[in-house]
Amino acid sequence: MIIDKDLAKEWYPTFWKSTYFKPQQICYSTKEEKDDRILIIEKGTLIVQVATEDGKKIHTEILTKGNVINAEALIENHSEWVIKDFIHYQVIALDNVEIYEIEKEFFLSHLYLDPRKYHQLIEEIIKQFITVSFSHILANKKTAVKISWALVRIAKQVGEKLTDDLYRLPSFANRTFIAQIANAGKARTSEAIRELDDYGIFEKCDKELIISRSRLQEYLKAESFSEYSVF
């Protein structure tokens, strides 16, 4: 935890508290934003959802322990162009979830006292930003490449490590889920998964998906990285 729970007990619940959610409950929505609170995941898996033009909800990111849910609340100085006014999303629990809801000024004051924890927070936000940004970099690549990066994101966040190389994806990571994370169509996603299976990325590819990290990285490097890549 970025805030030491034992040291902060005396401040509970004045400045921070734990909130609990069951599967499929909405944990946060920008319609009910909390600019004065920072929300950090202590336990569980959550999915970020945005609405399409026709009102459908699609998944855009997976969040787990240590991730900040409402990073935009950390913005202090807003210009005339208020970015957060254009950010609309909700966060749904996929299993039992515990979230620390911390008063913003109290939270920042504690971070300033320990530069390592401040760096830990910034590092987590940067990793989230890079992960999503790279998805946009791959937007014009073929579907198999986009699916590959989605598999990396899913395996990294919620995959079960079986060996140094093999990861089992959770049951909720079906083809529809993968397609949404990759921003790809369902039909093309199925075709891409078959292509990746032929490449040898899947150790198992039926009702259960088990992927090879090394072969997945090898495929991504061959298909998407160039001499100008920042990765």
Backbone as a ProteinNet text record, in pm:
[ID]
protein_1_A
[PRIMARY]
MIIDKDLAKEWYPTFWKSTYFKPQQICYSTKEEKDDRILIIEKGTLIVQVATEDGKKIHTEILTKGNVINAEALIENHSEWVIKDFIHYQVIALDNVEIYEIEKEFFLSHLYLDPRKYHQLIEEIIKQFITVSFSHILANKKTAVKISWALVRIAKQVGEKLTDDLYRLPSFANRTFIAQIANAGKARTSEAIRELDDYGIFEKCDKELIISRSRLQEYLKAESFSEYSVF
[TERTIARY]
83.9	0	86.7	51.3	129.7	123.4	6.2	-7	3.6	95.8	114.9	-10.8	-77.8	-206.3	-192	-84.2	-65.7	-42	42.5	72.3	-48.9	-137	-251.4	-376.7	-368.3	-486.8	-550.7	-466.6	-520.4	-601.6	-580.3	-651.2	-775.5	-799.4	-916.1	-1036.4	-1156	-1192.8	-1200.7	-1134.4	-1143.4	-1087.5	-970.2	-903.7	-899.1	-926.5	-929.1	-1015.4	-1063.3	-1145.2	-1138.8	-1177.9	-1187.7	-1332.4	-1350.2	-1483.5	-1477.7	-1587.2	-1589.5	-1699.1	-1668.5	-1763.3	-1767.3	-1884.5	-1902.4	-1894.3	-1877.6	-1868.6	-1984.4	-1950	-2043	-2096.5	-2052	-2092.3	-2007.9	-2068.5	-1994.7	-1915.8	-1784.1	-1697.4	-1673.1	-1680.6	-1655.8	-1713.9	-1764.1	-1814.4	-1782.4	-1741.3	-1711.3	-1837.1	-1953.9	-2078.2	-2090.6	-2019.7	-2018.7	-1873.7	-1801.1	-1658.2	-1628.1	-1508.1	-1464.5	-1329.6	-1332.9	-1209.4	-1128.9	-1195.8	-1126.7	-1078.5	-1097.8	-1058.5	-974.9	-873.8	-794	-832.7	-863.5	-909.2	-799.5	-752.1	-644	-692	-667.2	-711.8	-619.4	-677.7	-602.3	-618.6	-735.7	-762.1	-864.8	-844.4	-944.3	-905.9	-993.4	-974.6	-1092.8	-1063.3	-1167.6	-1147.2	-1254.5	-1247.2	-1299.8	-1229.6	-1273.6	-1363.9	-1479.4	-1575.3	-1604.9	-1618.5	-1664.5	-1783.6	-1864.4	-1983.5	-1955.1	-2005.6	-1993.4	-2107.2	-2106	-2209.3	-2349.1	-2357.3	-2489.2	-2524.3	-2444.6	-2477.4	-2422.6	-2351.7	-2295.2	-2172.4	-2149.8	-2033.5	-1921.8	-1802.9	-1689	-1577.1	-1496	-1386.1	-1262.4	-1194.1	-1074.8	-948.3	-962.3	-843.1	-876.7	-776.6	-789.1	-709.2	-768.5	-700.9	-690.2	-576.9	-555.4	-488.4	-447	-390.2	-279.6	-289.6	-189.1	-224.5	-319.6	-359.5	-446.6	-426.5	-511.6	-630.3	-750.5	-869.9	-895.3	-889.6	-924.4	-801.5	-704.9	-578.7	-599.6	-706.3	-730.1	-756	-793.8	-818.5	-689.4	-574.4	-445.9	-406.6	-476.2	-445.2	-481.1	-383.7	-403.6	-443.7	-366.7	-388.7	-457.7	-584.6	-661.3	-652.8	-627.5	-626.9	-770.1	-785.4	-918.9	-974.7	-884.1	-925.7	-924.6	-1038.8	-1047.8	-1060.3	-948.8	-943.5	-1043	-1054.6	-1139.3	-1286.1	-1325.8	-1464.2	-1494.9	-1390.2	-1408.9	-1387.5	-1354.4	-1327.2	-1451.8	-1511.4	-1630.9	-1612.8	-1614.1	-1596.8	-1652.8	-1667.1	-1703.7	-1614.9	-1600.5	-1513.9	-1598	-1590.9	-1673.9	-1587.5	-1636.3	-1566.1	-1589.3	-1481.7	-1494.6	-1498.9	-1449.1	-1456.2	-1471	-1447.8	-1457.6	-1344	-1379.9	-1284.6	-1281	-1159.8	-1142.1	-1067.1	-1120.6	-1060.4	-1034.3	-914.7	-885	-928	-1013.8	-1063.5	-997.4	-902.3	-815.4	-836.3	-849.9	-864	-740.3	-762.1	-655.1	-539.3	-567.2	-460.2	-382.9	-453.8	-389.2	-296.9	-346.2	-271.1	-142.1	-154.1	-37.4	62.9	13.3	102.6	188.7	128.6	204.2	306.7	269.7	362.9	484	461.4	572.1	673.6	629.2	719	809.9	768.7	847	858.3	967.6	984.3	971.7	1006.5	996.9	852	762	620.8	562.4	611.5	568.6	610.7	733.5	783.8	703.3	665.2	585.1	452.7	388.5	261.7	280.2	380.1	405.2	437.9	514.3	552	429.1	335.5	214.2	131.6	119.8	41.2	109	242.3	315.8	297.8	304.7	287.6	147.9	46.3	-89.5	-96.9	-35.3	-39.2	31.2	149	224.9	148.4	88.6	14.9	-98.3	-176.9	-289.2	-239.2	-136.2	-83.2	-29.9	37.9	92.7	-19.2	-134	-249.1	-290.8	-284.1	-319.6	-214	-87.3	19.3	-6.2	-62.9	-88.5	-223.4	-296	-433.5	-444	-343	-348.8	-277.4	-229.7	-166.8	-274.9	-233.9	-331	-385.5	-501.2	-572.7	-489.3	-412.7	-333.6	-234.2	-179.9	-85.9	-159.2	-277	-355.5	-399.7	-437.4	-477.2	-357.5	-240.2	-119	-92.1	-104.3	-79.8	-188.1	-311	-418.4	-387.6	-334	-297.7	-185.8	-90.8	16.5	-42.4	-133.3	-194.4	-273.7	-351.6	-434.3	-347.4	-247.8	-160.5	-81.7	-34.7	44.7	-38.2	-161.9	-244.9	-311	-365.7	-447.8	-416.4	-311	-276.4	-219.7	-247.8	-192.5	-62.3	47.4	178	192.1	202.8	215.3	361.3	441.3	585.9	651.2	782.2	850.3	800.7	737.6	697.2	546.5	475.6	334	241.8	136.9	37.6	-102.4	-185.2	-325	-409.5	-492.7	-580.1	-704.7	-761	-880.9	-1001.3	-1101.5	-1218.4	-1294.1	-1290.5	-1364.6	-1297.2	-1170.8	-1098.2	-1131.9	-1259.3	-1301.5	-1273.7	-1315.6	-1285.7	-1351.4	-1471.2	-1538.9	-1460.8	-1416.2	-1338.9	-1208.3	-1138.3	-1011	-1032.6	-1141	-1171.5	-1191.5	-1260	-1285.4	-1157.2	-1074.6	-947.8	-859.2	-867.4	-785.1	-849.8	-976.4	-1053	-1058.9	-1102	-1110.7	-1247.6	-1287.5	-1414.1	-1406.4	-1522	-1524.8	-1476.9	-1525.8	-1489.1	-1339.1	-1285.6	-1142	-1059.1	-1114.3	-1044.1	-1029.8	-1136.5	-1130.7	-1027.8	-1025.1	-926.5	-784.5	-767.1	-634.9	-587.3	-678	-641.3	-597.6	-664.6	-622.7	-483.5	-458.6	-326.5	-218.5	-247.5	-150.5	-129.3	-235.2	-223.2	-131.4	-145.9	-58.7	87.1	106.6	241.5	304.3	220.1	270.6	261.4	183.1	172.1	89.4	-9.7	-95.9	-47.6	-30.7	-3.4	-134.2	-242.4	-376.4	-471.6	-558.9	-645.9	-783.8	-861.1	-999.8	-1083.1	-1148.9	-1223	-1127.8	-1008.4	-905.4	-790.8	-742	-632.6	-505.5	-402.2	-270.8	-171.6	-100.4	-11.1	134.7	221	365.5	413.7	467.5	515.3	627.2	722.7	837.9	795.9	705.4	662.5	575.3	498.5	415.8	504.4	607	699.1	776.4	813.4	885.3	799.7	671.5	579.8	563.5	543.2	524.1	647	764.7	887.2	901.9	867.3	880.1	778.5	659.3	550.3	535	576.7	541.6	656.4	766.6	874.9	966.4	1009.2	1101.3	1223	1319.5	1439.1	1406.2	1287.1	1247.3	1158.1	1129.2	1039.2	1100.4	1014.8	1062.4	1068.7	1024.5	1024.1	1139.2
-120.5	0	124.6	225.2	347.6	423.1	422	477.8	363.2	372.7	266.6	255	141.3	123.5	132.8	74.2	76.9	219	293.6	429.9	521.8	486.3	573.2	537.3	434.7	391	504.3	588.7	696.6	796.9	796.2	890.3	828	699.3	629.9	654.5	686.4	705.2	852.2	940.9	1083.4	1116.4	1056.8	1090.2	975.8	854.1	743.6	630.3	547.4	433.6	326.9	206	96.8	84.6	64	36.1	-97.7	-172.8	-308.8	-322.3	-402	-422.2	-569.4	-612.9	-749.2	-750.8	-870.2	-879	-809.2	-735.4	-663	-533.2	-497.5	-368.6	-256.6	-139.4	-22.3	35.2	39.2	89.5	239.6	288.9	431.5	471.6	593	648	796.4	846.1	988.5	1073.7	1010	1084.2	1125.8	1052.8	1085.3	1098.2	1187.2	1200.1	1244.6	1206.8	1240.3	1310.9	1439.4	1514.9	1526.9	1515.7	1533.1	1400.5	1291.4	1158.5	1086.8	1013	928.9	784.5	710.3	572.2	476.9	393.4	298.8	157.2	66.9	-71.8	-145.9	-204.6	-286.6	-435	-471.8	-613.1	-625.3	-724.5	-754.1	-710.3	-744.3	-712.1	-629.5	-521.4	-432.7	-408.6	-367.6	-337.5	-196.5	-122.1	12.3	0.6	64.3	60.2	200.6	211.8	336.5	302.8	403.3	382.1	419.2	338.2	368.1	461.8	503.6	595.3	535.3	402.2	337.8	293.4	338.7	312.3	182.9	104.5	-20.4	8.3	-77.3	-63.7	-155.2	-98.8	-180	-166.7	-272.1	-273.9	-210.1	-126.4	-60.9	-87.7	-128.5	-151.1	-239.2	-314	-397.8	-331.7	-324.6	-265.5	-369	-368.6	-461	-387.2	-461.2	-403.2	-302.2	-185.8	-81.4	22.7	-9.1	87.3	197.6	319.4	431.8	434.4	438.3	434.8	569.9	676.7	810.4	900.5	864.6	938.8	1085.4	1116.3	1255.4	1345.9	1286.7	1366.5	1426.5	1374.4	1425.8	1556	1591.3	1715.6	1834.3	1920.4	2033.9	2160.6	2192.9	2319.1	2293.8	2326.4	2306.8	2431.5	2409.8	2521.1	2546.6	2637.2	2662.9	2538.2	2454.2	2328.4	2221.8	2196.9	2103.8	1961.9	1890.4	1758.2	1662	1667.1	1568.4	1580.8	1696.9	1712.6	1623.3	1576.8	1492.6	1344.7	1314.9	1177	1118.8	1020.3	957.9	806.2	747.5	603.1	555.1	424.7	365.2	243.7	206.2	94.6	-10.8	-134.3	-244.2	-350.4	-404	-512.9	-644.5	-720.2	-852.8	-962.2	-930.6	-1022.8	-938.5	-995.8	-918	-816.3	-691.8	-581.4	-499.3	-456.2	-360.4	-239.9	-121.7	2	95.7	154	257.3	391.5	458.9	590.4	691.7	768.7	852.5	1000.2	1080.2	1224.5	1277	1352.8	1390.6	1463.5	1565.9	1643.1	1558.7	1474.3	1383.4	1287.3	1235	1141	1204.2	1323.1	1389.3	1429.1	1470.9	1508.2	1390.6	1270.9	1151.8	1115.3	1132.1	1098.7	1191	1318	1413.4	1380.2	1313.1	1277.3	1160.4	1081	963.6	961	1013.9	1020.8	885.7	776.6	644.2	608.5	642.5	612.6	704.7	828.3	920.5	865	814.6	755.6	631.2	552.8	432.2	467.8	573.6	617.9	661.4	746.9	796.6	681.3	585	469.2	390.1	368.3	293.4	366.2	498.1	576.1	576.6	588.3	587	453.5	343.5	211.4	196.6	247.2	243.5	324.3	441.8	530.7	467.1	409.5	347.9	230.4	149.5	32.4	71.1	171.2	215.4	288.7	371.9	448.7	358	250.1	159.6	92	72.9	16.5	108.6	240.5	336.3	337.7	317	310.2	194.2	84.9	-34.3	-30.6	80	86.6	53.6	91.2	68	-60.1	-135.8	-263.9	-368.8	-482.7	-588.3	-641.9	-705.8	-747.6	-839.2	-929.1	-1023.5	-951.6	-839.4	-762.3	-697.2	-640.1	-577.2	-680.6	-798.8	-905.6	-950	-954.6	-994.5	-901.1	-770.6	-674.2	-684.2	-710.9	-731.4	-851.7	-957.6	-1077.1	-1046.4	-962.9	-921.4	-849.3	-755.9	-677	-765	-858	-944.9	-1038.8	-1099.9	-1194.4	-1124.4	-1004.6	-929.7	-891.9	-851.5	-803.2	-916.2	-1014	-1113.8	-1257.8	-1278.3	-1414.2	-1495	-1624.2	-1714.7	-1773.1	-1746.4	-1794	-1942.3	-2023.6	-2168.1	-2211.2	-2150.3	-2174.2	-2039.6	-2039.4	-1914.5	-1857.9	-1943.6	-1899.6	-1904.7	-1991.7	-2013.5	-1942.4	-1879.8	-1809	-1853.4	-1882.7	-1916.3	-1790.5	-1761.3	-1645.2	-1680.9	-1585.3	-1612.7	-1643	-1706.4	-1749.9	-1633.3	-1514.6	-1401.4	-1345.3	-1383.5	-1333.8	-1419.1	-1414.7	-1488.5	-1404.6	-1453.6	-1383.9	-1246.1	-1233.9	-1103.3	-1003.3	-1047.8	-962.6	-919.5	-1015.1	-985.7	-887.3	-906.2	-817	-673.9	-656.6	-522.3	-456.8	-533	-477.8	-437	-514.6	-486.9	-386.8	-350.8	-263.3	-323.7	-449.8	-523.7	-590.7	-625.8	-694.6	-840	-898.5	-1036.7	-1136	-1119.6	-1213.5	-1208.1	-1086.5	-1071.5	-1121.3	-1107.5	-1156.7	-1308.4	-1377	-1523.3	-1565.2	-1492.8	-1522	-1498.6	-1388.7	-1355	-1458.9	-1506.7	-1608.2	-1736.8	-1772.2	-1890.4	-1868.9	-1747.2	-1715.7	-1725.2	-1671.9	-1675.4	-1817.7	-1897.7	-2038	-2111.7	-2081.9	-2143.2	-2101.9	-1980.6	-1929.9	-1998.6	-2060.1	-2130.8	-2053.3	-1944.4	-1860.9	-1928.7	-2008.2	-2074.5	-2216.2	-2244.8	-2381.2	-2459.5	-2386	-2443.1	-2336.2	-2371.9	-2271.6	-2330.6	-2348.5	-2393.4	-2316.8	-2385.2	-2314.1	-2244.2	-2298.2	-2241.5	-2190.7	-2070.3	-2012.2	-2008.9	-2076.2	-2073.2	-2023	-1916.5	-1854.9	-1866.6	-1862.3	-1861.8	-1717.3	-1668.4	-1530.2	-1506.5	-1598.6	-1578.9	-1575.6	-1666.4	-1668.1	-1547.5	-1501.7	-1382.7	-1259.5	-1245.4	-1132.5	-1140.3	-1260	-1279.9	-1235.1	-1270.9	-1232.7	-1080.8	-1017.7	-872.7	-798.5	-844.1	-779.2	-791.3	-906.6	-929.2	-848.6	-829.7	-767.8	-617.5	-566.1	-426.9	-337.1	-391.4	-304.8	-269.3	-145.5	-100.7	-38.8	3.3	65.6	198.9	253.2	380.4	361	236.5	209.1	253	301.5	341.2	221.4	104.2	-15.2	-107.2
0	0	0	-80.4	-87.7	44.8	109.4	243.5	342.6	438.6	537.2	623.3	612.9	681	832.9	887.6	1032.4	1082.7	1009.7	1051	1035.2	943.5	914.3	994.3	1080	1154.3	1233.7	1291.6	1374.3	1292.4	1160.1	1073.5	1010.4	1040.2	983.7	1074.1	1027.5	886.3	845.3	922.2	892	754.3	722.3	597.1	496.1	540.1	444.7	498.4	407.4	446.6	337.8	373.8	277.2	230.9	101.5	48	-24.1	-17.6	-70.9	-176.6	-278.9	-387.8	-426.4	-471.8	-519.4	-672.3	-731.4	-877.9	-948.5	-1054.1	-1141.5	-1081.5	-962	-906.6	-967.8	-983.9	-1031.2	-914	-928.3	-821.6	-833.6	-956.5	-978.3	-1112.9	-1120.1	-1245.4	-1249.1	-1364.9	-1376.5	-1363.6	-1370.5	-1348.7	-1202.4	-1116.4	-973.9	-929.4	-995.9	-971.8	-829.2	-784.8	-649.5	-659.1	-693.6	-711.7	-583.1	-468.7	-341.5	-283.7	-357	-310.5	-415.6	-369.9	-458	-430.1	-534.7	-520.5	-567.4	-475.4	-505.6	-475.9	-568.9	-552.9	-457.1	-354.4	-260.3	-292.2	-344.6	-371.6	-483	-570.6	-672.2	-812.7	-906.8	-1048.1	-1096	-1167.5	-1217.5	-1366.1	-1432.2	-1574.8	-1598.1	-1682.9	-1719.9	-1842	-1835.7	-1945.8	-1996.6	-2128.4	-2189.5	-2278	-2306.6	-2389.1	-2534.1	-2625.7	-2768.3	-2809.3	-2935.3	-2983.6	-2974.4	-2986.4	-2979.5	-2837.5	-2740.3	-2600.9	-2543.4	-2624.1	-2574.4	-2487.4	-2388.2	-2301.4	-2352.8	-2369.9	-2411.5	-2308.5	-2297.4	-2201.6	-2263.9	-2188	-2241.6	-2160.6	-2034.8	-1953	-1833.5	-1788.6	-1669.5	-1557.6	-1439.5	-1324.1	-1212.9	-1143.4	-1032.8	-916.6	-816	-694.4	-725.2	-660.6	-676.5	-780.5	-869.5	-972.4	-912.6	-962.1	-925	-1020.5	-966.9	-1051.3	-1116.9	-1038.7	-1089.2	-1094.1	-1178.2	-1185.6	-1220.9	-1295.3	-1335	-1214.5	-1100.5	-980	-924.3	-967.9	-920.7	-989.5	-1097	-1168.2	-1079.4	-1055.5	-966.1	-1041.6	-1144.5	-1215.2	-1348.6	-1354.9	-1477.4	-1565.3	-1692.9	-1787.1	-1832.5	-1928.8	-1982.5	-2049.8	-2100.2	-2161.5	-2052.6	-1994.4	-1882.4	-1937.3	-1938	-1999.8	-1936.6	-1804.4	-1737.6	-1776.4	-1830.7	-1875.9	-1995.6	-2063.9	-2181.9	-2150	-2024.7	-1984.5	-1918.3	-1981.8	-1926.3	-1927.5	-1810.6	-1800.1	-1667.1	-1655.7	-1528.1	-1504.8	-1379	-1342.3	-1271.6	-1322.1	-1273.9	-1206	-1095.1	-1026.3	-1099.8	-1122	-1182.3	-1075.9	-956.9	-843.8	-717.7	-601.4	-478.3	-473	-448	-459.1	-330.6	-294.3	-185.1	-240.6	-214.6	-263.9	-146.7	-144.3	-46	-103.2	-30	-68.2	24.7	-29.6	52.8	21	125.9	108	35.1	-69.6	-161.4	-92.7	-14.8	48.2	149.1	222.6	317.2	242.4	131.7	49.5	-3.5	-62.4	-119.8	-11.9	103.8	213.6	256.9	263.7	301.2	194.2	68.8	-38.9	-37.8	-10.2	-10	98.9	205.3	314.5	278.7	180.5	140.2	-12.3	-67	-212.9	-282.5	-212.7	-275	-305.5	-213.4	-236.3	-343.4	-346.6	-451.7	-588.1	-594.6	-718.9	-755.3	-654.8	-679.4	-745.4	-695.9	-753.8	-898.5	-922.2	-1057.5	-1151.3	-1102.5	-1183.9	-1227.3	-1134.9	-1167.4	-1273.5	-1259.3	-1355.3	-1492	-1493.6	-1620.2	-1690.9	-1615.9	-1676.7	-1736.6	-1665.2	-1719	-1848.2	-1848	-1964.1	-2084.2	-2061.2	-2170.5	-2230	-2143.5	-2190.5	-2284	-2242.9	-2325.7	-2449.9	-2433.7	-2546.8	-2656.2	-2617.2	-2717.4	-2795.8	-2731.4	-2802.3	-2916.2	-2892.5	-2997.1	-3107.7	-3070.2	-3170.2	-3266.8	-3212.3	-3293.9	-3365.1	-3351.5	-3402.5	-3550.9	-3628.7	-3773.2	-3816	-3718.3	-3749.5	-3775.2	-3828.9	-3854	-3721.8	-3729.3	-3608.9	-3520.2	-3579.3	-3499.6	-3409.3	-3455.9	-3374.6	-3257.7	-3285.6	-3178.9	-3075.3	-3122.4	-3030.7	-2946.7	-3007.2	-2934.9	-2817.5	-2842.5	-2734.9	-2627.6	-2668.5	-2570.9	-2482.8	-2542	-2465.1	-2365.9	-2407.9	-2316.9	-2196.6	-2222.6	-2115.1	-2019.2	-2075.2	-1991.5	-1908.4	-1973.7	-1902.8	-1792.6	-1821.4	-1723.8	-1601.4	-1624.7	-1514.9	-1435.9	-1506.2	-1436.7	-1476.6	-1555	-1594.7	-1478.4	-1479.2	-1377.7	-1431.4	-1363.3	-1408.4	-1377	-1481.8	-1465.1	-1462.7	-1550.3	-1555.8	-1583.9	-1606	-1639.9	-1772.4	-1853.3	-1986.9	-2011.5	-1942.4	-1972	-1872.8	-1927.8	-1847.1	-1887.8	-1787.6	-1813.7	-1797	-1897.7	-1889.3	-1808.8	-1735.6	-1655.9	-1744.6	-1687.5	-1765.3	-1827.6	-1763	-1819.9	-1945.3	-1968.7	-2085.8	-2208	-2247.9	-2367.3	-2492.1	-2606.8	-2732.4	-2739.7	-2683.4	-2683	-2598.6	-2481.8	-2392.1	-2458.9	-2519.7	-2586.6	-2701.1	-2776.7	-2889.3	-2841.2	-2728.4	-2677.3	-2626.6	-2555.7	-2507.7	-2625.7	-2734.9	-2853.3	-2947.9	-2921.1	-3010.6	-3151.1	-3154	-3280.1	-3290.3	-3411.5	-3432.4	-3388	-3354.8	-3305.4	-3411.1	-3535.2	-3641.4	-3668.5	-3677.8	-3703.5	-3585.2	-3465.1	-3346.5	-3352.3	-3390.4	-3402.1	-3507	-3619.9	-3724.4	-3672.4	-3597.8	-3545.3	-3444.2	-3360.3	-3261.4	-3331	-3441.1	-3517.8	-3576.9	-3626.8	-3682.8	-3575.2	-3458.1	-3348.3	-3297.8	-3302.8	-3263.1	-3360.4	-3489.6	-3590.5	-3569.3	-3518.5	-3492.8	-3371.1	-3287.7	-3170.3	-3040.8	-3041.9	-2922	-2813.2	-2855	-2757.3	-2728.6	-2601.4	-2558.9	-2557.4	-2531.1	-2531	-2581.2	-2674.4	-2735.8	-2762.1	-2656.1	-2671.4	-2569.7	-2478.1	-2374.5	-2278.6	-2267.8	-2181.1	-2268.1	-2237	-2314.1	-2229.9	-2279	-2214.9	-2319	-2285.6	-2383.6	-2341.7	-2442.1	-2420.8	-2426.3	-2316.6	-2310.9	-2412	-2420.3	-2508.4	-2655.3	-2695.2	-2835.5	-2868.5	-2768.9	-2788.9	-2808.5	-2726	-2739.6	-2870.8	-2908.5	-3034.4	-3152.7	-3148.3	-3255.5	-3261.8	-3145.9	-3142.5	-3193.8	-3155	-3201.1	-3352.1	-3404.6	-3548.8	-3628.4	-3572.1	-3646.6	-3626.3	-3509.7	-3480.6	-3440.5	-3390.7	-3345.8	-3462.5	-3467.1	-3571.1	-3504.5	-3585.3	-3528.9	-3462.6	-3490.1	-3430.3	-3308.4	-3274.8	-3163.8	-3031.7	-2941.5	-2808.8	-2716.3	-2762.2	-2678.4	-2716.1
[MASK]
+++++++++++++++++++++++++++++++++++++++++++++++++++++++++++++++++++++++++++++++++++++++++++++++++++++++++++++++++++++++++++++++++++++++++++++++++++++++++++++++++++++++++++++++++++++++++++++++++++++++++++++++++++++++++++++++++++++++

